[in-house]
Amino acid sequence: MMSRHWSAWLQATPLACVLGVFLLLPMVVLVVVSFYDYDSVQVIPAFVLTNYQEALGSAVTWRIYVNTLRYTLIVWAITVTLGFGVAYVLAFEIRNRTAQTMLFLVCTVPFLTSNIIRMISWIPFLGREGLLNTALQRAGLIDVPLEFLLFSDFAVILAYVHLYTLFMITPIFNAMMRIDRGLIEAAIDGGARFRQVISQVILPLCKPGIAIGSIFVVTMVMGDFITVRFMSGGQSASVGLMISNQISLLQYPAACANAVILLAVVLMMIAAITRIIDIRKEL
């Protein structure tokens, strides 16, 4: 029994060391520096609450957090809808496994390029003189170019959906592939309609996939900054962009304080998701 006990500890030691060095230690440094003071040229080791007071007491900061949460909720709603629809078609409408694999790989093709390239590719399409506005004007559907397509909240949300929908499709598709087709046939034989099969059979069995995809999308949108910077044209802001700007101005303690607050908000959101859907129990 003792040898098994020590063997288990020895097996866990390498992973514990990796997590301690690359996760726990940086988090400890982040929290410590968030209590430091600073001026225009240096970081001053001290224990002050100024950074948190300025972050939590600023109306501008609160508006940025609300704006980031708004982006997150909208993107989550769109990606979960698209992810469920695409995953359903791949899992249940495409019966050939080879075709399923090929179509799934098609979904991953955009991820062979960087996020920045994919975002920049929207600019010539959505711009005032872009392909979409030009096509709509030539078709006689609009008289003047649509201004809201680029450098707006619409452009930011569109880019987020483009970037992160696959992270919702993959876990939902994986959950759907594990569903016993006999359950669906039994529901249909019992007189269930299509909507009832979706809502009472498929959707409950896909809850772990939806939860995992939601965690991916929420964490990435909450921490993203480059998408807002490029696609809003400086007309909007997010918490990640605010932290990036503070770092560029050498305001490291203030950036760390906002990072700690952001981490707390994201952890609460993840806790809410896992409380609604117990991933371990469902799996």
C-alpha positions in Angstrom: 0.0 0.0 0.0 2.8 2.4 0.9 4.6 1.6 -2.4 1.4 2.4 -4.3 1.0 5.6 -2.4 4.5 6.8 -3.2 4.2 5.6 -6.8 1.1 7.8 -7.3 2.9 10.8 -5.9 5.9 10.2 -8.1 3.7 9.9 -11.2 1.9 13.2 -10.4 5.1 15.1 -9.6 6.2 16.0 -13.2 2.8 17.5 -14.0 2.6 19.3 -10.7 6.1 20.8 -11.3 5.0 22.0 -14.8 1.8 23.5 -13.5 3.6 25.1 -10.6 6.3 26.7 -12.8 4.2 27.7 -15.8 0.8 28.4 -14.2 0.9 28.9 -10.4 4.1 30.9 -10.2 3.1 33.5 -12.9 -0.3 33.9 -11.2 1.4 34.5 -7.9 3.6 37.2 -9.5 0.6 38.7 -11.2 -1.2 39.1 -7.9 1.8 40.4 -6.1 2.6 43.1 -8.7 -1.0 44.2 -8.7 -0.4 45.6 -5.3 2.7 47.5 -6.3 2.9 51.3 -6.9 4.2 52.9 -10.1 5.1 56.2 -11.7 5.9 57.2 -15.3 9.2 55.5 -15.4 9.3 52.7 -12.8 7.5 50.1 -10.7 7.7 50.7 -7.0 7.6 47.6 -4.7 5.0 48.4 -2.1 1.6 47.2 -0.8 -1.1 49.7 -2.0 -4.7 49.3 -3.0 -4.6 52.2 -5.4 -4.7 50.0 -8.5 -7.8 48.1 -7.4 -9.4 51.4 -6.2 -8.8 53.0 -9.5 -10.0 50.0 -11.5 -13.2 49.4 -9.5 -14.0 53.0 -8.8 -13.8 54.2 -12.4 -17.0 54.5 -14.4 -15.0 54.1 -17.6 -13.6 50.8 -16.4 -17.1 49.5 -15.5 -18.4 50.5 -19.0 -15.5 48.6 -20.6 -16.3 45.5 -18.5 -19.9 45.7 -19.4 -19.0 46.1 -23.1 -16.7 43.1 -22.9 -19.5 41.0 -21.3 -21.9 42.2 -24.0 -19.5 41.0 -26.7 -19.1 37.7 -24.9 -22.9 37.0 -24.5 -23.7 37.9 -28.1 -20.8 35.9 -29.5 -21.7 33.0 -27.2 -25.3 33.0 -28.4 -24.4 33.1 -32.1 -21.6 30.5 -31.8 -23.7 28.0 -29.8 -26.5 28.3 -32.4 -24.1 27.9 -35.4 -22.1 25.2 -33.6 -25.1 23.2 -32.8 -26.5 23.5 -36.3 -23.3 22.6 -38.1 -22.6 19.7 -35.6 -26.1 18.4 -36.1 -25.7 18.3 -39.9 -22.3 16.7 -39.7 -23.4 14.1 -37.1 -26.9 13.1 -38.3 -27.4 14.3 -41.9 -24.1 13.2 -43.3 -24.1 9.4 -42.9 -20.8 8.7 -44.7 -17.9 8.8 -42.3 -15.4 9.9 -45.0 -17.7 12.8 -45.9 -18.1 13.7 -42.3 -14.3 13.8 -41.9 -13.8 15.8 -45.0 -16.5 18.4 -44.2 -15.1 18.8 -40.7 -11.6 19.4 -42.1 -13.1 22.0 -44.3 -14.3 23.8 -41.2 -10.7 23.8 -39.9 -9.1 25.2 -43.1 -9.4 28.9 -42.0 -7.4 27.9 -38.8 -4.3 27.1 -40.9 -3.7 30.9 -41.0 -3.2 33.3 -38.2 -6.0 35.2 -36.5 -4.7 38.5 -37.7 -4.7 37.5 -41.3 -8.3 36.2 -41.0 -9.4 39.5 -39.5 -7.6 41.6 -42.0 -9.3 39.6 -44.8 -12.7 41.1 -43.7 -11.5 44.7 -44.3 -11.6 44.7 -48.1 -14.9 42.8 -48.0 -16.7 45.0 -45.5 -15.1 48.4 -46.2 -17.0 51.4 -47.6 -15.6 50.6 -51.1 -15.4 46.9 -50.3 -16.8 43.9 -52.2 -20.1 43.7 -50.2 -21.0 47.4 -50.5 -20.0 47.4 -54.2 -22.2 44.3 -54.9 -25.2 45.8 -53.1 -24.9 49.1 -54.9 -24.6 47.5 -58.3 -27.7 45.3 -57.5 -29.6 48.5 -56.6 -30.3 47.4 -53.1 -28.6 50.4 -51.5 -27.8 53.9 -52.7 -24.9 54.7 -50.4 -22.4 52.4 -48.8 -23.3 50.9 -45.4 -21.1 52.4 -42.8 -21.8 50.0 -40.0 -20.2 47.0 -41.7 -16.6 47.9 -40.8 -15.0 49.5 -37.7 -18.0 48.9 -35.6 -19.5 46.5 -33.0 -20.9 44.5 -35.9 -17.4 44.0 -37.4 -16.0 43.0 -34.0 -18.8 40.4 -33.3 -18.5 39.1 -36.9 -14.8 38.6 -36.5 -15.3 36.9 -33.1 -17.8 34.5 -34.6 -15.5 33.7 -37.5 -12.6 33.1 -35.1 -14.2 31.0 -32.4 -17.2 29.1 -33.9 -15.0 26.0 -34.5 -14.3 25.9 -30.8 -18.0 25.4 -30.3 -18.5 23.0 -33.2 -15.8 20.5 -32.2 -17.0 19.6 -28.6 -20.7 19.6 -29.7 -19.9 17.4 -32.7 -17.9 15.0 -30.5 -20.9 14.8 -28.0 -23.4 14.1 -30.8 -21.2 11.3 -32.3 -21.4 9.5 -29.0 -25.3 9.6 -28.9 -26.8 6.2 -29.4 -28.9 6.3 -32.6 -31.3 3.8 -31.1 -32.5 6.5 -28.7 -33.5 8.8 -31.6 -35.2 5.9 -33.4 -37.1 5.0 -30.2 -38.2 8.6 -29.8 -39.4 8.7 -33.4 -41.2 5.4 -33.0 -42.8 6.8 -29.9 -44.4 9.6 -31.9 -41.9 12.4 -31.1 -41.6 15.2 -33.6 -38.4 16.7 -34.9 -38.4 19.5 -32.4 -39.1 17.1 -29.6 -36.3 14.9 -30.6 -33.9 17.9 -30.7 -35.1 19.4 -27.4 -35.7 16.2 -25.3 -33.1 13.8 -26.7 -30.2 15.4 -28.6 -29.9 18.7 -26.7 -29.8 17.1 -23.2 -27.2 14.6 -24.4 -25.1 17.4 -25.9 -24.9 19.4 -22.7 -21.2 18.5 -21.9 -20.2 19.5 -25.4 -22.1 22.8 -25.2 -20.5 23.5 -21.8 -17.0 22.8 -23.0 -17.5 24.9 -26.1 -19.0 27.7 -24.0 -16.0 27.7 -21.7 -13.6 28.0 -24.7 -15.6 30.8 -26.3 -16.2 32.8 -23.1 -12.5 32.6 -22.0 -11.1 33.6 -25.4 -13.5 36.5 -26.0 -13.1 37.9 -22.5 -9.3 37.9 -22.9 -9.0 39.0 -26.5 -7.7 42.4 -27.4 -6.4 42.3 -30.9 -9.8 41.7 -32.5 -11.3 44.8 -30.9 -8.3 46.9 -31.8 -8.4 45.9 -35.5 -12.1 45.6 -36.2 -13.5 48.5 -34.2 -11.1 51.0 -35.6 -10.5 52.4 -32.1 -14.2 53.1 -31.6 -14.8 50.4 -29.0 -12.8 48.9 -26.1 -12.5 45.7 -24.2 -10.8 44.7 -21.0 -8.1 42.9 -22.9 -7.4 46.0 -25.0 -7.4 48.2 -21.8 -4.8 45.9 -20.2 -2.7 45.9 -23.4 -2.8 49.7 -23.5 -1.7 49.9 -19.8 1.2 47.5 -20.6 2.3 49.7 -23.5 2.3 52.7 -21.2 4.5 50.7 -18.6 1.6 50.7 -16.1 2.3 47.1 -15.1 0.7 47.2 -11.6 -2.5 48.6 -13.0 -2.5 46.1 -15.8 -2.0 43.3 -13.3 -4.8 44.5 -11.1 -7.2 44.5 -14.1 -5.9 41.1 -15.1 -6.7 39.7 -11.6 -10.2 41.2 -11.8 -10.7 39.8 -15.3 -9.5 36.4 -14.1 -12.0 36.5 -11.2 -14.8 37.4 -13.6 -13.9 34.7 -16.0 -13.7 32.1 -13.2 -17.1 33.1 -11.9 -18.5 32.7 -15.4 -16.9 29.2 -15.8 -18.2 28.3 -12.3 -21.7 29.3 -13.3 -21.4 27.2 -16.5 -20.1 24.1 -14.6 -22.8 24.6 -12.0 -25.6 24.5 -14.6 -24.0 21.6 -16.4 -21.9 19.2 -14.3 -19.4 18.1 -17.0 -17.9 15.3 -15.0 -21.3 13.9 -14.2 -22.7 14.2 -17.7 -19.6 12.6 -19.2 
